[in-house]
């Protein structure tokens, strides 16, 4: 059995979950249900780490942490706070002020929990399951660690020489600050590469040097002796082979495997419902969006049909007339947990909490109430059965230690991100302009320009005001961390952070930045590019087409008599029509084509590497399919048609003249009787 972990939470199910995860990983677990009992448990059991909730009866998590850190015999016990309210900076700050070593936000995944605990209570090597890491990737990490280990002696020689100069008054004016930065760098690099003892010792020396480095004040005699002793301690540790050996080899397999469903190519949808009229009608509507739909009326036939040709997804009603088994029960029986299964979309007349929970527990990926909103269903099927490749997140690393920059770049790159690295702060602005990152990961202490100053410079540029900046440092003083956040930083991570934490934190912040940028450039109703950004894309694609000599076509699409739909059936029905059209365009066109909503009921489509004749044929197929889509309205249904104008990029045209040609073609389609595709006239 591995190290002992104390768990304190007043919710039995949470304790059960935490125990199961920790014991499954090889830890010994002891637990308590309230703060006072938790304190007694820590005093008695002396665990390697405490995992505690914040909102506890009898003694809060803050107070429990404060009591432990204030008791000399217990103060070295690492404390991990776990809470559902731990989302605001002031809670995080308060937790650190009370001595918490880390925090997690509920709901906590097993990977996050184990990453936090292993940081403070590593398992013996024999207890750890090997990570599924590509050999070449692991070799690169090991090579970086070996380079670091071989250079520790030279680093310490530089520190000793500079410290002697500082003590004798012969060091340059920035000598104390340089020494502080050197020790700071050693602490961060050692911790990152898994040399925990060396990192902890270096951090102690760093704290002693901090005030002298910042204020230029002479160091007291007792502190001077402590620095000398600390540097000697670093020398002793570096001479021990067991210290210069990485303790943990962690790269979570879930970050280097392709996402589930990415290999699905089938378009068969099984629609399982005993209401034949409903099933046939819904199946026909879904088929207009390019899916092959097969209806199944009886649950007992589902297993055989699904076994013949594995479907891309199954749409399954929950209640069947005359059946003793529910659709959710059949799903659990046919596709038990742990076995591969297609995405399950449940339908029900009821939309109450109990029914929705039942669908979730049966493995449902989505849930819809009848009557089904077709546009939303199509959007869900598109995302479940045809996940489009996602452009990798772009992260700029600013780190003056090349080995550390390379290390973090390897970890994030292996997780699927695109990485650019800068070792001099002065080069950051050029990298920002050329690379256009979605997040900047930077060190706090760098020569020539520290991280706080660089963050302030970045925030001076309007285009980078919302760019996430995350500091990565061994700085543990809360004042410095808050100062960084005040100057525009979004988060503060320690350099010896577990890979899972680093990847999760960077991914979450970069994805939010991408989503925010998407909201700024896309139409809120359809998710297509808005008018301004679509016009920008027309300019970009015209320039590209001219540069590479490839054809380009622009189509303008208008919903016929759309005002009558809004006036007769209401704007909600009109919105459903527009959303259905956007789904159909995304489904029928290529990922390289550019789609936008110009405003109202008018859409624009750029078809790259496509002649005008070919584009007209493609858009005519879209027009014919859309005319067959039935849109629900209040107490009735409606159908709509499209008028389309298509223009190809000709010699001498620019973006403006191409748009005008497509507009004139749309006018011809309208004048010609609507519900047709018209090419532009010479």
HELIX and SHEET records of a PDB file:
HELIX    1   1 UNK A   12  UNK A   25  1                                  14    
HELIX    2   2 UNK A   35  UNK A   45  1                                  11    
HELIX    3   3 UNK A   61  UNK A   69  1                                   9    
HELIX    4   4 UNK A   89  UNK A   97  1                                   9    
HELIX    5   5 UNK A  110  UNK A  120  1                                  11    
HELIX    6   6 UNK A  125  UNK A  127  5                                   3    
HELIX    7   7 UNK A  135  UNK A  168  1                                  34    
HELIX    8   8 UNK A  175  UNK A  192  1                                  18    
HELIX    9   9 UNK A  196  UNK A  215  1                                  20    
HELIX   10  10 UNK A  221  UNK A  238  1                                  18    
HELIX   11  11 UNK A  253  UNK A  255  5                                   3    
HELIX   12  12 UNK A  276  UNK A  287  1                                  12    
HELIX   13  13 UNK A  299  UNK A  301  5                                   3    
HELIX   14  14 UNK A  302  UNK A  308  1                                   7    
HELIX   15  15 UNK A  327  UNK A  334  1                                   8    
HELIX   16  16 UNK A  353  UNK A  361  1                                   9    
HELIX   17  17 UNK A  374  UNK A  385  1                                  12    
HELIX   18  18 UNK A  402  UNK A  414  1                                  13    
HELIX   19  19 UNK A  425  UNK A  427  5                                   3    
HELIX   20  20 UNK A  428  UNK A  435  1                                   8    
HELIX   21  21 UNK A  451  UNK A  459  1                                   9    
HELIX   22  22 UNK A  462  UNK A  464  5                                   3    
HELIX   23  23 UNK A  478  UNK A  486  1                                   9    
HELIX   24  24 UNK A  499  UNK A  521  1                                  23    
HELIX   25  25 UNK A  531  UNK A  548  1                                  18    
HELIX   26  26 UNK A  562  UNK A  569  1                                   8    
HELIX   27  27 UNK A  571  UNK A  588  1                                  18    
HELIX   28  28 UNK A  612  UNK A  627  1                                  16    
HELIX   29  29 UNK A  655  UNK A  671  1                                  17    
SHEET    1   A 5 UNK A  28  UNK A  32  0                                        
SHEET    2   A 5 UNK A   4  UNK A   8  1                                        
SHEET    3   A 5 UNK A  49  UNK A  53  1                                        
SHEET    4   A 5 UNK A  78  UNK A  83  1                                        
SHEET    5   A 5 UNK A 102  UNK A 105  1                                        
SHEET    1   B 5 UNK A 292  UNK A 296  0                                        
SHEET    2   B 5 UNK A 268  UNK A 272  1                                        
SHEET    3   B 5 UNK A 313  UNK A 317  1                                        
SHEET    4   B 5 UNK A 343  UNK A 348  1                                        
SHEET    5   B 5 UNK A 364  UNK A 369  1                                        
SHEET    1   C 5 UNK A 418  UNK A 422  0                                        
SHEET    2   C 5 UNK A 394  UNK A 398  1                                        
SHEET    3   C 5 UNK A 439  UNK A 442  1                                        
SHEET    4   C 5 UNK A 468  UNK A 473  1                                        
SHEET    5   C 5 UNK A 491  UNK A 494  1                                        
SHEET    1   D 5 UNK A 594  UNK A 599  0                                        
SHEET    2   D 5 UNK A 602  UNK A 608 -1                                        
SHEET    3   D 5 UNK A 552  UNK A 559 -1                                        
SHEET    4   D 5 UNK A 642  UNK A 648 -1                                        
SHEET    5   D 5 UNK A 676  UNK A 679  1                                        
SHEET    1   E 2 UNK A 631  UNK A 633  0                                        
SHEET    2   E 2 UNK A 636  UNK A 638 -1                                        
END                                                                             
